[in-house]
């Protein structure tokens, strides 16, 4: 530890002396009162270059200056883009006009749907709303189908839930936040990504490797942060309707209103339902759940730049219900809570079924204050409260959990000497109360922690930038521990960016909430350790190391970039989820080695105007010492290929155009969990078959107000042939619906519309 701290301090001292020329300033919303209302997330970039940035929460930006670039473009959704002529390093304060105040046709450069940071020290990919619309995503878990950084798979054969992986590790090893407030964690790990509708998301920031110490200690493989639409800048009215041939229907409505020059509010309503029974593989089990969800959020935004105060207040209520199992299952015919955990209480003539009922309440507040005399000095306060209540059963297994969570984070930002050297420091308080019942066993517990952090950033955007952070936390179950994080970026030449990072993460594994798919099987649950403080297990502890190189280029006078990533996660302790015995699911602490190595080669290029190609190859080596021996992680393809082609016609004067999008995923063979002790008819091969998935979508933008879209998923109609083992005897010893490596449903077509009113 001391050695790492010494290296970090040495690097800080070495790079502190670098200097460079840059353009700095503030992007604001134009208003009749001429007040300085900063725009968060505005795009600032040099024309015909890969050099750009986005404004921070206060609308501030900094971008390197070079004599070869003279035209600075500033753009923001809902506002007219402007092009400024810059002849040297200077301060720029510029106001953008809302687009609803303009009658003329404006020609502007389209911002990239996926943006990669050339100058930040962290490896961050920003996915904007234009990219999210390519898959007509209905919730956050379906927002990554066209992005190679994230792998999307089905978690089981029954619930239709999609899980995400990054760097070869599942979502519990990611810190998933909503506007930098931890969101998908604890009880919500299994289904939490489905609780955020896609239309509510303005952008997604994907950080590979160790994240920032500001956001907590739980990040191991990276962070995914979803920024929601803002009442001030979102459409006054937005309606999105979606339906598919499998009976899934969704409706999203946004209502936003600017109350006065300081306050804006928005009401966001999402509803979905699936009432059609789909069973196309003749195993008597529904291919997709019967489900309904209502999701309502009220959002308030306050800005008073004269006094320096900004704030957001969110209140959300969710009700989500799912029914899965055999086609003829009738939950009303099931006696209430009898026989759970005791198969002998059943006669054997019952029809297997499951219900998952979730109610969730969320509230959060964000306060920020910018010192008027010192625009680079500010403090922020984040606080959230949530109550997640899930009542569920899976055949004879009962699983109930109530998770009450309180989180707060106080952050102070300032500079050291000049704006090249910045720091953040603050305090974090967190409390989690779990009431958890597995069959008849009560796992009720309370978790509480307090932490402090300090993060230093040095930004010499021309050559070097770095971020070095350290946080210390004390937790009633994890103990007292230190988590350092370090990121550095070096630009050896134009449009080249070399990054390195390392960091430590620590977390308490919520073994049942994170592995709910295993309840839908005949496996017996076994916890093989008992000395630890979390289910008898010790906390997980891991180090992540990574290196990345990004190179921009121009080919045939069109821009592009190539990225090479390598990351490795080395577990010092891990809660091993062992399902190599088809009769049991075992949890125990690592005794030996466990690591996850990830390599990715990605190329993006605008082949011709309006036609973009993105390709990627990924290789994973995820290896763990199980008690039965050293094995590769099951249900993980070592080789994956991705390609996406997108084409858009040129906008007409009325805002009409066509959009075409095509995506292919090629997945290699995957190791399957050991089933050798099963009877021959219930044994699986050692490896799955490789396969490819193809998705496509066509959108007709009729006008600035209305568009329609149609699309198809899994166009090759590839399906896993035996997703449910022993489907004919679901209460028998060989029943298992958790070994899923491919789609359950075949070819699926969908359509929808979007209506928006400024």
Phi, psi and omega per residue, in radians:
X1 nan -0.839 3.141
X2 -1.041 -0.644 3.134
X3 -1.117 -0.740 3.130
X4 -1.120 -0.724 3.119
X5 -1.116 -0.704 3.123
X6 -1.090 -0.751 3.125
X7 -1.090 -0.744 3.141
X8 -1.073 -0.800 3.139
X9 -1.136 -0.641 3.112
X10 -1.113 -0.738 3.121
X11 -1.144 -0.682 3.080
X12 -1.023 -0.808 -3.124
X13 -1.162 -0.617 -3.106
X14 -1.195 -0.767 -3.004
X15 -1.572 -0.143 -3.132
X16 -1.093 -0.433 -3.045
X17 -1.443 -0.164 -3.111
X18 -1.214 2.595 3.081
X19 -2.451 2.856 3.133
X20 -2.872 2.877 3.082
X21 -1.647 2.472 -3.091
X22 -2.707 2.842 3.032
X23 -1.845 2.195 3.134
X24 -2.159 2.785 3.104
X25 2.960 -2.780 -3.060
X26 -2.444 2.352 3.049
X27 -1.816 2.230 -3.011
X28 -2.245 2.858 3.022
X29 -1.541 2.178 3.083
X30 -1.179 2.392 3.132
X31 -2.616 2.782 -3.057
X32 -1.144 -0.457 3.140
X33 -1.478 -0.043 3.137
X34 0.992 0.684 3.114
X35 -1.608 2.588 -3.088
X36 -1.471 1.546 3.127
X37 -1.817 1.785 -3.083
X38 -1.181 2.522 3.110
X39 -1.816 2.044 3.105
X40 -1.423 2.311 3.069
X41 1.487 0.234 3.062
X42 -1.210 2.548 -3.140
X43 -1.578 2.281 3.108
X44 -2.254 2.057 -3.095
X45 -2.674 2.713 3.085
X46 -1.408 2.370 3.141
X47 -1.048 2.414 3.099
X48 1.036 0.677 3.106
X49 -2.540 2.968 3.035
X50 -1.719 0.202 -3.061
X51 -1.666 2.056 -3.128
X52 -2.843 3.019 3.125
X53 -2.711 3.094 3.037
X54 -2.221 2.646 3.141
X55 -1.285 2.660 3.135
X56 -1.480 -2.934 -3.074
X57 -1.024 -0.476 -3.117
X58 -1.699 0.078 -3.111
X59 1.476 0.184 -3.095
X60 -1.529 2.606 3.108
X61 -2.555 2.836 3.040
X62 -2.565 2.285 -3.088
X63 -2.485 2.401 -3.101
X64 -1.162 2.543 3.120
X65 -1.802 2.402 3.022
X66 -2.429 2.500 -3.082
X67 -1.098 -0.376 -3.119
X68 -1.330 -0.247 3.117
X69 -1.951 2.228 -3.119
X70 -2.170 -0.284 -3.083
X71 -1.899 2.009 -3.141
X72 -1.825 2.114 -3.115
X73 -1.752 2.309 3.097
X74 -2.141 2.175 -3.096
X75 -2.455 2.709 3.106
X76 -2.785 2.440 -3.133
X77 -1.036 2.263 -3.130
X78 1.551 0.021 -3.127
X79 -2.274 2.704 3.068
X80 -1.242 2.292 3.072
X81 -1.311 2.520 3.129
X82 -2.174 2.606 3.056
X83 -2.072 2.116 -3.106
X84 -1.862 2.487 3.028
X85 -1.602 2.100 -3.085
X86 -2.069 2.181 -3.103
X87 -1.904 0.050 3.126
X88 3.117 2.994 3.092
X89 -1.045 2.304 -3.109
X90 -2.866 3.011 2.978
X91 -1.613 2.332 -3.124
X92 -2.186 2.152 3.005
X93 -2.057 1.933 -3.004
X94 -2.276 2.405 3.130
X95 -1.862 2.327 3.087
X96 -1.699 2.438 3.119
X97 -1.503 2.282 3.036
X98 -0.999 2.438 -3.053
X99 -1.169 -0.402 -3.136
X100 -1.300 -0.076 3.058
X101 -1.674 0.070 -3.031
X102 -2.008 2.453 3.091
X103 -1.874 -0.406 -3.065
X104 -1.378 2.783 3.052
X105 -1.404 2.273 -3.093
X106 -1.987 2.181 3.028
X107 -1.610 2.187 -3.089
X108 -2.545 2.734 3.092
X109 -1.347 2.253 3.130
X110 -1.239 2.272 3.111
X111 -1.273 2.579 -3.135
X112 -1.085 2.355 3.109
X113 -1.187 -0.532 3.063
X114 -2.151 2.101 -3.088
X115 -2.003 2.343 3.073
X116 -1.946 2.379 -3.097
X117 -1.393 2.179 3.087
X118 -1.534 -0.445 -2.948
X119 -2.037 -0.308 3.099
X120 -1.222 2.664 -3.138
X121 -1.294 -0.492 3.130
X122 -1.578 2.620 3.139
X123 -1.473 1.584 -3.033
X124 -2.014 2.326 3.033
X125 -2.002 2.191 3.132
X126 -1.842 2.108 3.125
X127 -1.804 2.021 -3.105
X128 -1.574 3.006 -3.054
X129 -1.040 -0.558 3.125
X130 -1.061 -0.636 3.101
X131 -1.266 -0.681 -3.126
X132 -1.092 -0.551 -3.119
X133 -1.266 -0.263 -3.101
X134 -1.122 -0.478 3.139
X135 -1.876 0.209 -3.076
X136 0.789 0.775 -2.974
X137 -1.083 2.441 -3.138
X138 -1.837 -0.337 3.021
X139 -2.632 3.017 -3.005
X140 -1.106 -0.576 -3.127
X141 -1.161 -0.358 -3.141
X142 -1.754 0.224 -3.069
X143 -1.579 -0.024 -2.999
X144 -2.006 0.186 -3.074
X145 -1.114 -0.460 -3.102
X146 -1.870 0.325 -3.132
X147 -2.168 2.110 -3.064
X148 -1.290 -0.195 -3.121
X149 -1.212 -0.444 -3.057
X150 -2.080 2.374 3.037
X151 -1.731 2.377 -3.111
X152 -2.072 2.228 3.135
X153 -2.430 2.797 3.001
X154 -1.370 2.410 -3.109
X155 -1.397 -0.452 -3.084
X156 -2.833 -3.122 -3.074
X157 -1.634 0.018 -2.983
X158 -2.070 -0.841 -2.935
X159 -1.430 -0.236 -3.080
X160 1.218 0.166 -3.087
X161 -1.382 2.358 3.084
X162 -1.729 2.381 3.072
X163 -1.955 2.688 -3.127
X164 -1.996 2.681 3.068
X165 -2.383 2.587 3.038
X166 -2.479 2.378 -3.099
X167 1.015 0.527 3.095
X168 1.436 0.072 -3.106
X169 -2.085 2.593 -3.093
X170 -1.299 2.989 -3.002
X171 -1.049 -0.508 3.086
X172 -1.007 -0.392 3.122
X173 -1.541 -0.021 3.020
X174 -1.717 2.535 2.943
X175 -1.581 1.935 -3.114
X176 -1.839 2.038 -3.036
X177 -2.146 2.777 3.006
X178 -2.105 1.904 -3.031
X179 0.931 0.769 3.077
X180 1.157 0.336 2.984
X181 -1.898 2.135 -3.136
X182 -0.899 2.287 -3.015
X183 -2.204 -1.044 -3.084
X184 -1.572 1.647 -3.100
X185 -2.786 2.894 3.104
X186 1.062 -2.201 -3.063
X187 -1.141 -0.383 -3.058
X188 -1.603 0.124 -3.056
X189 -1.052 -0.707 -3.039
X190 -1.249 -0.777 -2.993
X191 -2.108 0.017 -3.007
X192 -1.050 -0.590 3.141
X193 -1.159 -0.414 3.126
X194 -1.427 -0.058 -3.090
X195 -1.635 -0.022 3.075
X196 -1.999 1.877 3.125
X197 -1.064 2.522 -3.102
X198 -1.098 -0.585 -3.120
X199 -1.231 -0.308 3.099
X200 -1.347 -0.248 -3.007
X201 -1.604 2.178 3.085
X202 -1.482 -0.734 3.119
X203 -2.815 2.821 3.101
X204 -2.239 2.258 3.050
X205 -1.832 2.120 3.141
X206 -1.886 2.049 3.125
X207 -1.902 2.078 3.100
X208 -1.504 2.491 3.124
X209 1.428 -2.949 -3.113
X210 -1.023 2.273 -3.125
X211 -1.457 -2.813 -3.131
X212 -1.464 2.561 3.074
X213 -1.201 -0.313 -3.112
X214 -1.108 -0.625 -3.029
X215 -1.593 0.061 3.047
X216 2.139 -3.107 -3.062
X217 -1.802 -0.076 -2.977
X218 -1.440 -0.279 -3.123
X219 -1.184 2.170 3.105
X220 -2.035 -0.932 -3.127
X221 -1.705 -0.218 3.132
X222 2.727 -2.972 -3.125
X223 -2.425 2.471 2.986
X224 -2.114 2.094 -3.135
X225 -2.069 2.189 3.113
X226 -1.780 2.092 3.030
X227 -1.625 2.196 -3.113
X228 -1.494 2.794 3.080
X229 -1.097 2.597 -3.073
X230 -1.800 2.347 3.126
X231 -0.964 -0.561 -3.097
X232 -1.234 -0.621 -3.020
X233 -1.941 -0.219 3.096
X234 -1.254 2.863 3.118
X235 -1.092 2.591 3.085
X236 -1.066 -0.660 3.075
X237 -2.433 2.291 3.069
X238 -2.437 2.284 3.118
X239 -2.299 2.263 3.102
X240 -2.228 2.188 3.065
X241 -2.057 2.497 -3.061
X242 -2.518 2.484 3.022
X243 -2.642 2.656 3.047
X244 -2.353 2.992 -3.010
X245 -1.267 -0.205 3.096
X246 -1.580 0.182 3.039
X247 1.557 0.207 3.116
X248 -1.551 2.250 3.135
X249 -2.246 2.423 -3.130
X250 -2.434 2.585 3.077
X251 -2.477 2.252 3.097
X252 -2.135 2.350 3.104
X253 -2.327 2.248 3.045
X254 -1.988 2.292 3.034
X255 -2.201 2.013 -3.110
X256 -2.138 2.531 -3.112
X257 -2.577 2.290 3.051
X258 -1.562 1.912 -3.047
X259 -1.261 -0.746 3.091
X260 -2.777 -2.870 -3.070
X261 -1.276 -0.112 -3.124
X262 -2.054 -0.583 -3.003
X263 -1.937 2.406 2.988
X264 -2.395 2.620 -3.138
X265 -2.453 2.689 3.127
X266 -2.466 2.476 3.060
X267 -2.042 2.170 -3.060
X268 -2.157 2.145 -3.069
X269 -2.163 2.234 3.114
X270 -2.227 2.326 3.048
X271 -2.413 2.459 3.044
X272 -2.494 2.718 -3.131
X273 -2.659 2.546 2.978
X274 -2.367 1.885 -3.077
X275 -1.937 -0.114 -3.079
X276 -1.584 2.250 3.112
X277 -1.442 2.133 -3.140
X278 -2.001 2.129 3.086
X279 -2.569 1.730 -3.003
X280 -2.048 0.022 -3.131
X281 -2.003 0.225 2.984
X282 1.022 0.639 3.059
X283 -1.922 0.091 3.116
X284 1.306 -0.030 3.119
X285 -1.777 2.493 3.074
X286 -1.047 2.344 3.091
X287 -1.289 -0.461 3.116
X288 -2.463 2.632 -3.066
X289 -1.288 2.679 2.817
X290 -1.363 2.289 -2.972
X291 -2.685 2.740 2.954
X292 -2.651 2.564 -3.123
X293 -2.532 2.402 2.947
X294 -2.159 2.314 -2.996
X295 -2.445 2.040 -3.055
X296 -2.214 2.302 3.101
X297 -2.329 2.362 3.013
X298 -1.995 2.238 -2.994
X299 -2.241 2.289 3.141
X300 -2.105 2.408 -3.138
X301 -2.239 2.316 -3.140
X302 -2.231 2.323 3.076
X303 -2.438 2.214 3.037
X304 -2.447 1.529 -3.057
X305 -1.209 -0.426 3.096
X306 -1.070 -0.673 3.112
X307 -1.676 -0.243 3.114
X308 1.603 0.139 -3.076
X309 -1.761 2.386 2.989
X310 -2.386 2.638 -3.129
X311 -2.786 2.730 3.013
X312 -2.332 2.461 3.060
X313 -2.279 2.202 3.140
X314 -2.122 2.420 2.999
X315 -2.345 2.252 -3.067
X316 -2.454 2.477 3.038
X317 -2.241 2.388 -3.118
X318 -2.301 2.405 2.954
X319 -2.276 2.098 -3.063
X320 -2.282 2.249 -3.128
X321 -2.306 2.352 3.111
X322 -2.300 2.494 2.988
X323 -2.223 2.172 3.140
X324 -2.279 2.975 3.094
X325 2.176 -2.711 -3.113
X326 -1.238 2.670 -3.041
X327 -1.013 -0.674 -3.062
X328 -1.542 0.120 -3.114
X329 -1.160 2.275 3.098
X330 -2.132 1.854 -3.090
X331 -1.100 -0.429 3.138
X332 -1.235 -0.310 3.129
X333 -1.563 -0.047 -3.113
X334 -1.590 2.250 3.052
X335 -1.101 2.458 -3.052
X336 -1.138 2.151 2.970
X337 0.812 0.588 3.063
X338 -1.719 2.407 3.012
X339 1.450 0.023 -3.113
X340 -1.116 2.272 -3.095
X341 1.382 0.072 -3.090
X342 -2.434 1.508 -3.112
X343 -1.041 -0.422 -3.140
X344 -1.160 -0.296 3.117
X345 -1.312 -0.195 3.129
X346 -1.707 2.648 -3.101
X347 -1.422 -0.330 -3.065
X348 1.729 -0.156 3.119
X349 -1.716 -0.005 -3.115
X350 -1.214 2.709 3.048
X351 -1.673 2.288 -3.053
X352 -1.287 2.329 3.109
X353 -2.719 2.967 -3.111
X354 -2.625 2.549 3.006
X355 -2.296 2.423 3.113
X356 -2.258 1.934 -3.118
X357 -2.013 2.132 -3.089
X358 -2.206 2.293 2.960
X359 -2.134 2.373 -3.078
X360 -2.472 2.397 3.051
X361 -2.143 2.280 3.117
X362 -2.231 2.483 2.969
X363 -2.534 2.521 3.139
X364 -2.662 2.707 3.080
X365 -2.435 2.437 3.052
X366 -2.220 2.199 3.101
X367 -2.097 2.395 3.096
X368 -2.408 2.501 3.116
X369 -2.337 2.164 3.085
X370 -1.865 2.189 -3.139
X371 -1.165 2.074 -3.061
X372 -0.997 -0.661 -3.131
X373 -1.420 -0.320 -3.118
X374 -2.270 1.440 -3.017
X375 -1.119 -0.284 3.113
X376 -1.678 0.173 3.095
X377 -2.065 2.274 -3.076
X378 -2.769 2.906 2.938
X379 -2.380 2.681 3.141
X380 -2.373 2.660 3.107
X381 -2.344 2.242 3.089
X382 -2.103 2.410 3.084
X383 -2.588 2.501 3.128
X384 -2.562 2.675 3.027
X385 -2.385 2.385 3.095
X386 -2.499 2.604 3.021
X387 -2.292 2.028 -3.094
X388 -1.986 2.032 -3.096
X389 -2.133 2.037 3.136
X390 -2.147 2.194 3.009
X391 -2.030 2.177 -3.022
X392 -2.687 2.731 2.952
X393 -2.494 2.622 -3.135
X394 -2.248 1.607 -3.032
X395 1.095 -1.987 -3.131
X396 -1.657 0.003 -3.134
X397 -1.744 2.259 3.097
X398 -1.804 2.404 3.032
X399 -2.487 1.976 3.093
X400 -2.123 2.411 3.088
X401 -2.597 2.343 2.975
X402 -2.113 2.126 -3.080
X403 -2.118 1.996 3.083
X404 -1.869 2.191 -3.010
X405 -2.264 2.397 3.036
X406 -2.220 2.292 -3.098
X407 -2.439 2.441 3.058
X408 -2.581 2.551 -3.107
X409 -2.516 2.174 3.102
X410 -1.936 2.202 -3.019
X411 -2.254 2.329 3.033
X412 -2.082 2.270 -3.133
X413 -2.042 2.403 3.043
X414 -2.788 -3.003 -3.106
X415 -2.125 2.841 3.037
X416 -2.081 1.756 3.137
X417 1.472 -1.104 3.122
X418 -2.559 3.100 -3.018
X419 -1.264 -0.134 3.033
X420 -1.223 -0.510 -3.107
X421 -1.949 1.961 -3.116
X422 -2.145 2.789 3.040
X423 -2.533 2.708 3.020
X424 -2.253 2.446 3.075
X425 -2.554 2.717 -3.117
X426 3.065 -3.022 -3.095
X427 -2.253 2.568 3.115
X428 -2.242 2.344 3.027
X429 -2.171 2.351 -3.138
X430 -2.505 2.500 3.112
X431 -2.496 2.303 3.112
X432 -2.299 2.214 3.078
X433 -2.008 2.119 -3.117
X434 -1.965 2.213 2.888
X435 -1.954 1.806 -2.964
X436 -2.245 2.234 3.140
X437 -2.207 2.160 3.056
X438 -1.980 1.927 -3.006
X439 0.980 -1.812 3.137
X440 -2.000 0.083 -3.082
X441 -1.709 2.272 -3.123
X442 -1.689 2.154 3.129
X443 -1.988 0.591 -3.140
X444 -1.043 2.397 -3.113
X445 -2.832 2.835 3.047
X446 -2.148 2.372 3.047
X447 -2.077 2.368 3.125
X448 -2.490 2.481 3.140
X449 -2.601 2.700 3.010
X450 -2.390 2.406 -3.087
X451 -2.514 2.776 3.075
X452 -2.323 2.568 -3.084
X453 -2.472 2.749 3.020
X454 -2.499 2.285 -3.122
X455 -2.339 2.235 3.122
X456 -1.923 2.375 3.102
X457 -2.210 2.348 3.042
X458 -2.105 2.172 -3.070
X459 -2.110 1.653 2.878
X460 -1.855 1.503 -2.887
X461 -1.069 -0.386 -3.120
X462 -1.262 -0.670 -3.060
X463 -2.205 -0.903 -2.937
X464 -2.333 2.452 2.896
X465 -2.519 2.610 3.130
X466 -2.617 2.725 3.047
X467 -2.364 2.172 3.121
X468 -2.217 2.165 -3.091
X469 -2.337 2.709 3.119
X470 -2.532 2.303 3.037
X471 -2.331 2.613 3.096
X472 -2.165 2.292 -3.124
X473 -2.281 2.611 2.965
X474 -2.185 2.287 -3.001
X475 -2.319 2.453 -3.059
X476 -1.152 -0.331 3.113
X477 -2.028 -0.534 -3.111
X478 -1.558 -0.209 -3.115
X479 1.458 -2.852 3.087
X480 -1.794 2.288 -3.023
X481 -2.675 2.821 -3.138
X482 -2.004 2.378 3.059
X483 -2.205 1.793 3.052
X484 -1.503 2.626 3.049
X485 -2.418 2.432 -3.126
X486 -2.525 2.310 3.096
X487 -2.348 2.445 3.106
X488 -2.477 2.523 3.089
X489 -2.276 2.347 3.096
X490 -2.289 2.305 3.116
X491 -1.842 1.747 -3.087
X492 -1.278 -0.438 3.132
X493 -2.741 3.129 -3.083
X494 -1.066 2.344 3.100
X495 1.093 0.308 3.061
X496 -1.946 2.386 -3.101
X497 -2.478 1.977 3.128
X498 -1.853 2.195 -3.096
X499 -2.136 2.599 2.991
X500 -2.419 2.648 -3.115
X501 -2.721 2.694 2.911
X502 -2.642 2.735 3.138
X503 -3.076 2.804 -3.138
X504 -1.934 2.498 3.037
X505 -2.288 2.658 -3.113
X506 -2.518 2.455 -3.090
X507 -2.744 2.731 3.007
X508 -1.706 2.083 -3.112
X509 -1.320 2.165 3.009
X510 -1.604 1.482 -2.858
X511 -1.103 -0.584 -3.106
X512 -1.453 -0.781 3.130
X513 -1.081 -0.624 -3.098
X514 -1.412 -0.239 -3.068
X515 -2.272 0.726 -3.079
X516 -1.121 -0.425 3.141
X517 -1.070 -0.419 -3.100
X518 -1.324 -0.238 3.034
X519 -1.200 -0.451 3.138
X520 -1.485 0.932 3.128
X521 -2.747 3.018 3.100
X522 -1.590 0.127 -3.105
X523 -1.138 2.440 3.026
X524 -1.501 2.402 -3.109
X525 -1.485 2.231 -3.125
X526 -2.293 2.204 2.973
X527 -1.893 1.943 -2.940
X528 -1.582 -0.106 3.055
X529 -2.039 2.711 -3.075
X530 -2.452 -0.045 -3.051
X531 -1.534 -0.274 -3.086
X532 -1.375 3.057 -3.041
X533 -1.718 -0.043 -3.104
X534 -2.211 1.791 -3.009
X535 0.997 0.378 -3.032
X536 1.496 0.081 -3.086
X537 -1.933 2.730 3.075
X538 -1.509 2.739 3.137
X539 -1.149 2.694 3.095
X540 -1.414 2.525 -3.060
X541 -2.509 2.239 -3.083
X542 -2.645 2.688 3.012
X543 -1.992 2.433 3.087
X544 -2.066 2.307 3.107
X545 -2.179 2.472 -3.121
X546 -2.713 2.696 3.035
X547 -2.440 2.464 -3.090
X548 -2.524 2.495 3.081
X549 -2.280 2.207 3.124
X550 -2.046 2.218 3.139
X551 -2.260 2.057 3.018
X552 -1.459 2.661 -3.135
X553 -2.651 2.908 3.023
X554 -2.184 2.131 3.137
X555 -2.274 2.212 -3.069
X556 0.971 0.653 3.101
X557 1.136 0.328 3.089
X558 -2.082 2.480 -3.081
X559 -1.350 2.713 3.065
X560 -2.873 3.100 3.080
X561 -2.703 2.714 3.082
X562 -2.193 2.380 3.130
X563 -2.222 2.361 3.026
X564 -2.157 2.155 -3.129
X565 -2.131 2.481 2.903
X566 -2.451 2.182 3.117
X567 -2.318 2.553 3.079
X568 -2.374 2.280 3.039
X569 -1.893 2.145 -3.097
X570 -1.985 1.952 -3.100
X571 -1.446 2.205 2.977
X572 -1.493 -0.584 2.936
X573 -2.570 2.455 3.140
X574 -2.468 2.509 2.963
X575 -1.478 1.857 -3.078
X576 -1.364 2.226 3.039
X577 -1.740 1.828 -2.972
X578 -1.902 1.955 3.049
X579 -2.164 0.635 3.073
X580 -1.352 -0.252 3.001
X581 -1.759 1.974 -3.068
X582 -1.151 -0.144 3.109
X583 -1.612 -0.169 -3.013
X584 -2.610 2.773 2.907
X585 -2.099 2.108 -3.022
X586 -2.003 2.418 3.053
X587 -2.061 2.273 3.099
X588 -2.779 2.822 3.117
X589 -1.342 2.563 -3.125
X590 -1.052 2.334 2.999
X591 -2.221 1.528 -3.055
X592 2.403 -2.420 -3.074
X593 -2.021 2.605 3.013
X594 -2.658 2.268 -3.128
X595 -2.597 2.818 3.062
X596 -2.364 2.012 3.100
X597 -1.892 2.415 -3.081
X598 -2.378 2.270 3.058
X599 -2.167 2.363 3.132
X600 -2.447 2.319 3.017
X601 -2.069 2.137 -3.048
X602 -2.319 2.441 3.061
X603 -2.333 2.317 3.080
X604 -2.164 2.399 -3.107
X605 -2.705 2.361 2.990
X606 -1.501 1.716 -2.990
X607 -1.110 -0.882 3.019
X608 -2.365 2.899 3.115
X609 -0.925 2.269 3.094
X610 1.374 -0.025 3.135
X611 -2.055 2.020 -3.079
X612 -2.056 2.447 3.112
X613 -2.152 2.278 3.031
X614 -2.195 2.241 3.122
X615 -2.313 2.687 3.125
X616 -2.739 2.526 2.963
X617 -2.112 2.374 -3.135
X618 -2.261 2.461 3.079
X619 -2.247 2.317 3.140
X620 -2.130 2.428 2.988
X621 -2.292 1.705 -3.085
X622 -2.067 1.966 -2.918
X623 -2.288 2.373 -3.094
X624 -2.410 2.493 2.983
X625 -1.471 1.773 3.016
X626 -1.472 2.947 3.090
X627 -1.229 -0.303 3.086
X628 -1.628 -0.058 3.128
X629 2.360 3.095 -3.135
X630 -1.457 2.211 -3.064
X631 -2.460 2.654 2.945
X632 -1.248 2.630 3.133
X633 -1.057 2.319 3.125
X634 -1.287 2.730 3.058
X635 1.021 0.651 3.072
X636 -2.346 2.063 3.109
X637 -1.279 2.283 3.114
X638 -1.282 -0.501 -3.108
X639 -2.153 2.303 3.083
X640 -2.422 2.439 3.060
X641 -2.145 2.443 -3.094
X642 -2.342 2.459 3.022
X643 -2.579 2.428 3.095
X644 -2.382 2.301 3.092
X645 -2.133 2.212 3.123
X646 -2.253 2.364 3.131
X647 -2.343 2.392 3.091
X648 -2.283 2.342 3.030
X649 -1.305 2.868 -3.123
X650 -1.259 2.394 3.124
X651 -1.068 2.388 2.998
X652 -1.489 3.064 -3.134
X653 -1.094 -0.435 3.121
X654 -1.610 0.096 3.123
X655 1.461 0.252 -3.128
X656 -1.526 2.570 3.063
X657 -2.966 2.934 2.995
X658 -1.895 2.559 3.053
X659 -2.278 2.329 -3.139
X660 -2.206 2.395 -3.117
X661 -2.501 2.368 3.136
X662 -2.408 2.338 -3.121
X663 -2.328 2.425 3.043
X664 -2.262 2.368 3.014
X665 -2.082 2.214 3.025
X666 -1.972 2.142 -3.029
X667 -2.061 2.225 -3.127
X668 -1.342 -3.127 3.114
X669 -1.068 2.670 -3.134
X670 -2.222 2.450 3.078
X671 -1.234 2.324 3.129
X672 -1.754 2.564 3.090
X673 -0.989 2.607 -3.076
X674 -1.124 2.212 3.085
X675 -2.203 0.418 -3.042
X676 -1.107 -0.510 -3.100
X677 -1.414 -0.131 3.082
X678 -1.257 2.741 2.955
X679 -0.989 2.678 -3.027
X680 -0.906 -0.658 -3.083
X681 -1.256 -0.227 -3.139
X682 -1.983 0.307 3.093
X683 -1.618 2.522 3.069
X684 -1.870 2.765 3.058
X685 -1.152 2.896 3.129
X686 -1.176 -0.583 -3.134
X687 -2.305 2.632 3.058
X688 -1.404 2.936 3.036
X689 -1.401 2.516 3.004
X690 -1.228 2.787 3.140
X691 -2.785 2.973 3.095
X692 -2.237 2.547 3.060
X693 -2.080 2.381 3.119
X694 -2.207 2.275 3.078
X695 -2.198 2.600 3.121
X696 -2.597 2.678 3.128
X697 -2.623 2.467 3.059
X698 -2.177 2.261 3.140
X699 -2.130 2.290 3.018
X700 -1.879 1.915 3.052
X701 -1.493 1.843 -3.087
X702 -1.289 -0.739 3.135
X703 -2.759 -3.087 3.100
X704 -1.140 -0.291 -3.075
X705 -1.762 -0.440 -2.943
X706 -2.449 2.436 3.044
X707 -2.619 2.693 3.080
X708 -2.226 2.697 -3.132
X709 -2.536 2.623 3.021
X710 -2.361 2.676 -3.119
X711 -2.869 3.041 3.100
X712 -2.501 2.531 3.084
X713 -2.089 2.603 -3.128
X714 0.920 0.935 -3.070
X715 -1.119 -0.398 3.082
X716 -1.363 -0.146 3.096
X717 1.095 0.556 3.117
X718 -1.382 2.339 3.126
X719 -2.410 2.527 3.008
X720 -1.178 2.282 -2.996
X721 -1.312 -0.525 -3.059
X722 -2.353 1.123 -3.079
X723 -1.201 -0.430 -3.138
X724 -2.046 1.948 3.084
X725 -1.324 2.420 3.130
X726 0.957 0.810 -3.126
X727 -1.113 -0.493 -3.134
X728 -1.291 -0.252 3.133
X729 -2.407 1.269 -3.017
X730 -1.223 -0.237 3.075
X731 -1.735 0.149 3.125
X732 -1.542 3.115 -3.019
X733 -1.303 -0.282 -3.040
X734 -1.798 0.032 -3.092
X735 -1.168 2.314 -3.141
X736 -2.815 2.141 3.103
X737 -1.988 0.220 -3.006
X738 -1.687 -0.173 -3.081
X739 -1.625 1.459 -3.050
X740 -2.110 2.186 -3.128
X741 -2.179 -0.054 -3.058
X742 -2.628 2.995 3.128
X743 -1.042 2.573 3.078
X744 -1.573 -0.727 3.134
X745 -1.587 2.647 -3.128
X746 -1.496 -2.591 -3.104
X747 -1.019 2.352 -3.100
X748 -2.371 2.303 3.101
X749 -1.977 2.618 -3.109
X750 -2.531 2.921 3.071
X751 -2.693 2.900 -3.137
X752 -3.074 -3.105 3.134
X753 -2.530 2.797 3.040
X754 -2.366 2.308 3.073
X755 -2.216 2.315 -3.115
X756 -2.447 2.474 -3.118
X757 -2.289 2.107 -3.067
X758 -1.191 nan nan
